[in-house]
Amino acid sequence: MTPNDLLISDEATILRRDPQKMQTPDDLLTVDELATILRRAPSTIQTSVHRYPQSLPPIVRIPGQRRLLWRRRDVTAWLAGLVQASPSPRSSAATSATRRLGRPPKAVQVARARQLGRIRRDD
């Protein structure tokens, strides 16, 4: 290693320790930095990469490395895409009419089955 290589590696170590020094859009974020931004545990991020990849911003894959990295601008764009406008106020009657309830009571199930002719009434 040359002294220049040591200087570059020392700068990278310093920059990795202090993420405030690197704030360009093309910066690569590690799992810990992404977890801080998303306010999740690093283990949750690592699990989501394999189980729910659609729940995370696009991953940067560097050939020959298994390290998980994300571009800062991709994370920012992904977060901006998640922002939703406030829902329009609906009346409670409209909400309850379209809202699907759980399993109906047995009496309702039997009545519906009788209407469809699946159950005959014993006289």
N, C-alpha and C positions, 0 to 999 in steps of 0.2 A: 504494500500500500504506500502510496505517496502521501506527503503531508497535505496535499490538496484534497485527496480522498478523505482523510481524517477530518479536515475542516468541513467538507460537505456533509459527512455523516454526523458531525457534532451539531451543525446547523439544523439538520433534519430532526435530530433528537430534541433540540431546544424548541423547534417549531411544533413538534408533536406534543410536547409537554404544555405548551402555551398556545391553545387554539386561537386566541385573540390576535396573534401575530399573523395568522394566515386567514384572510377574509376575501379572497378572490372567488368568483363564481366557479372556477374550475378546480377548486380545492377538493381533495378527496377526504371524505369523512370515514372514520372507523366505526366499528359497532358501538363503542362507548360514546363517541361523539353524537352518533345518530340517536342513540338511546337518550342522551341528554336533551336533544332537540325535541324528540317525540314524547319525552317524559315517560319512558318505559324502562324496564330493566333490560340490561344487555342480554340476559338469557332469553327474554321474551323476543327480542329482535332475532337472535340466532335460531330460535325455534320457528319463528314466523317465516324465515328464509326458506325452510324446507317444507313446512306444512301449509302455510298460507302466503305464498310469494306475492299474490295480488294485493296483500294488505301493506306492502312496503313500496317505496320508490324503486325505480329500476337500479339494479346492481351493476357496478363496473367490474368486469372480469378481466384481470390482467393475466396474460398467458404465463403459465409456469408457477402461478401463485394460487394458494387456496384462500387467501385473505379476503374478507368481505369488505368492500369499499363502495361508497356512494359519492357522486358528484354533488357538491353543494347546490348548484343551480337546478339539478334534477329534483332534489329534495324540496327546494323552494317552490318549484313549479308544481310538484305533486301535492304539496300542502295547499297551494293556492287553488288547485282543482277540487280540493275537498270542501272548500268553503261553500256553504249553501245560503241562499237568500232566506230571509225569515219566512216561515210558512204563512200562507194567507189565512186570515181568521175565518173559520168555518162555524156554522151554527152547530150546536150539539146534536140537533135532530138529524142533520145530514151526516154527521160523523157516526152516530149510532146506527143509522140505516145502512151504511156501507160497511160498518164494522162487523166482522164475522165473529160470532160467539163461539164458545167451546162446544163440547158435545151436548146435544139437547137431552132433556130429561127423558126417562124411559117412556112416559105417557105420550110425549110428543113423537118419539120414534115409532111407537106402536100405532098411533093415529095415522102417521104418514105411511106406514107399511100397509095399513088397511085401505087407505085411499088408492094405493098403487096395486092393490089386489094380492099382495104377498101373504097377508094373514087374513084368514076367514074368521068371522065372528061365530063363536059357538053359541047357538040359541038354546 
